[in-house]
Amino acid sequence: MAFSFVIVVASGGCSAIGASKGKAETPPESSVGPDRDALRAQAKAIFGTLPSDAADPSRPISTAEVDLGRTLYYDPRLSKNHDISCNSCHQLDAFGADGEPTSPGHKGQRGDRNSPTTLNAALHIAQFWDGRAPDVEEQAKGPVLNPVEMAMPSEEAVVVVLDSIPGYAPLFHAAFPDEAEPISYDNMGIAIGAFERGLITPAPLDAFIAGDNSALTAEQAAGLETFIGVGCVACHNGAAVGGGAYRKLGLVNPYPTEDRGREKVTGQPEDLHVFKVPSLRNVTETGPWFHDGSIGQIDEAVTLMAHHQIGVTLTPEQTRNIVAFLGALTGQISPAYVAQPPLPPDGPDTPKPDPT
């Protein structure tokens, strides 16, 4: 499902989305705009250091768990009609997105929210736009049973499918060696989550923070300075450049949406139109944007959110620079890590696809 984008600011912050690819040679220091050493110090204080993975220190992850999770991520038999996998909506060869405003699910149904990328998602405080799942392990279990998405009728039905595929037994036993009957719905979620915790994408911003002045172009450096100075970092901070807080959409100037946001989860009036602040990593590659996927141009998303979240009209130059900086958040991941493995073949008792 594609990556949507809400830019929210609590105490005078803006947000944006942008596209800038490639890497230019750094001009002489006198012509690059902001002082890069000072800018680096600011960026490091705001964003910190991107970890190599998002593993939970209290629960080590094994290679066997990751291997199982990778296989499950790509397996469409976790859907009722055997035609939708996690990767259908969160395509790992497309930055964890599918380019759709909202993703097609069972029988072509579509939900009302744009699907966030799975890349770097494990760094967030919670999952889904409304934060209804505390982590990627819980999130992985949601779409499988959602009647609009993968539409499996029950957890038990999923276990029946997994049990019926002979090749899954050794994979589950290797991933959960201390369990007599490791094939379970919860373990499916744990394994997919283990795989997703490795979907971390280092980007030029991280190289810049680490000391490489050539990692950002002059325009990107100017955009970073603007991103900080205007206040976008009030919400888009931390290693994921967002994903660490909830904010109201339309904080200064109301944003036209019927989506009640986090209020549907908490039942609290103060959570009306409140969403999780999205991560901006890879945001230039994961449009269309906003929670409903309604915006198709990233510069428009930047200017709209500046208006709605901080009541600021950005100049064309500010917009261009912020868009350029957001391009410096586009990262890479090892192709081997996300390569689709061969799926274990059906067994004689594997349920058939059900299009109903």
CORDAUR-V461833 format. One line per field, one symbol per residue. ss: DSSP state (a for helix, b for strand, c for the rest). phi: phi as a letter, one per 20 degrees, with the letter a starting at -180 (. if undefined). Layout:
ss=???
phi=???
This chain:
ss=ccccccccccccccccccccccccccccaaaccccaaaaaaaaaaaacccccccccccccccaaaaaaaaaaaccaaacccccccaaaacbcccccbccccccbcaaacbccccccccccaaacccbcccccbccaaaaaaaaaacccccccccaaaaaaaaaacaaaaaaaaaacccccccccaaaaaaaaaaaacccccbbaaaaaacccaaaccaaaaaaaaaaaaacaaacccccccccccbbbccccccccccccbcaaaaccaaaccbbbccccccaaacccbcccccbccaaaaaaaaaaaaacccccaaaaaaaaaaaacccbbccaaaacccccccccccccccccc
phi=.feebddccecncdbabbcbdnbefffggfdenffffffffffffedmdfffbdfegebgdeffffffffffgeefffdgelccdgffddffecmmccmdgcefdglmfcedcfeffefmffeffacmgemfdfbfffgfefffeffedemffafffffgfffedgfegffffffcfedfcffbfffgfffffgfffeedcgcggfffffpefffdfgffffffffgfffogfgdecmfelpmdbdbfenfddgdfbefemfgfeemegfefmecffffefmffdcffdnfdmedecfffffffffffecmdeffgfffgffgfgfffefcccggffdffefeffgefdfgegcef
